[in-house]
Amino acid sequence: MTERKRAEAALKASERQFHTLADSIPQLVWMADAGGKIFWFNNHWRQYTGTDSQDWQAALAPGPFHGARERWALALQTGTPFELEVSLRGADGQYRPFLTRAVPLRDAASAVYRWIGTHIDISERKRGEQELRNARDAAEAALHNLKETQNSLIEAEKLAALGRLVAGVAHEINNPVGTSLTVASSLEHKTAMVAVELANGTLKRSTLNDFLEVSREASSQLVANLNRAANLIQSFKQVATDQSYSNQRVFDLGELTEQIVTSLRPGLGKQNLALTIECQPDLAMNSYPGPYGQVLTNLFLNALAHAFPNGKNGTIDIKVVQAAGDDNVDVLFSDDGCGMSLDVRRKAFDPFFTTRREQGNTGLGLHIIHTIVTNCLGGTLTLESEPGKGTKIHLVLPRVAPASSAAS
């Protein structure tokens, strides 16, 4: 009996030490018997709940109650530890998130004789997680808005480039159309005069011969000028159509490049620049003519804007040849303009980088070129430039573009 009493006293002393320790930690601690009936809570539990009740489930939020009870019943049945998140009501009536853990205590025969559980307040962690989610959502929204803005600016830059082509072609077409109108008006006047003389019976053979000669010359001028206007319109129409639709199709690269250059020439305006082109014949491509035209257009407009300041004379050269092997073509675009410094050359393809922002440039022209060549046409490009030595841009394009949609 003495040994038994000593053992019981030692057990009680051990429990008092555990209770003292449990009361000193900032967690809600409880103990339950093997059947799951809770018989003890530490002081922090009483302080948080404001009650001495040992029915901890009464403090659970209504929603998680059934789930927690099922998990607790399963743990009692299997004798395994469990962990779950619950919401517990405090003395102020507010529910807060807690992480609940329960572990079984076993005797020498490995039988469960008691359970120890803890509730850890994870309000700060939850708040931090929510703030992190909010920050992530805000960052994703900002990134989405940035991409939308960038796409809008790129589309605007494309339309602006096409608009500059329209203005140049319209100016170029105005010359043959204006000449044709003048010739037609003069011919109409002479025809009316001949008709009057014919009606009055005063028409002379010499007058008729002069009229026929003038008519032949006028007809020849009308045909030449109207054909010139028609060719300009047809070239521009094809280029504009290709740039509006990014469909993959088979085309001759030399013929397409000639059409594009025909539409670009009016953009030279009064600048004393020469635009030369050399295309190897029979370069069949299965690619995207619209994006390819956009690349040449942006290269041309970029050269006009930056390579020849203050009306400087110069030459822009475009050369299209088959690359080594049969799978690729080389497109060489070069000018003998002012060239680029090392710092400018390194940033040339960066979005929104421009040396002439005060003149309304967006800095997207070369970035669009890089995006189209690498993402849509499946090619590569390199840039060589030095101050005073012009600029060379070398495109290597596969004759069969990757099967993907064109760059927007």
Secondary structure, 3 states (H helix, E strand, C coil): CHHHHHHHHHHHHHHHHHHHHHHHCCCEEEEEECCCCEEEECHHHHHHHCCCCCCHHHHECCCCHHHHHHHHHHHHHHCCCEEEEEEEECCCCCEEEEEEEEEEEECCCCCEEEEEEEEEECHHHHHHHHHHHHHHHHHHHHHHHHHHHHHHHHHHHHHHHHHHHHHHHHHHHHHHHHHHHHHHHHHHHHHHHHHHHHHHCCCCHHHHHHHHHHHHHHHHHHHHHHHHHHHHHHHHHHHHHHHHCCCCEEEEHHHHHHHHHHHHHHHHCCCCEEEEEEECCCCEEEECHHHHHHHHHHHHHHHHHHCCHHHCCEEEEEEEEECCCCCEEEEEEEECCCCCCHHHHHHCCCCCCCCCHHHCCCCCHHHHHHHHHHHHCCCEEEEEECCCCCEEEEEEEECECCCCCCCC
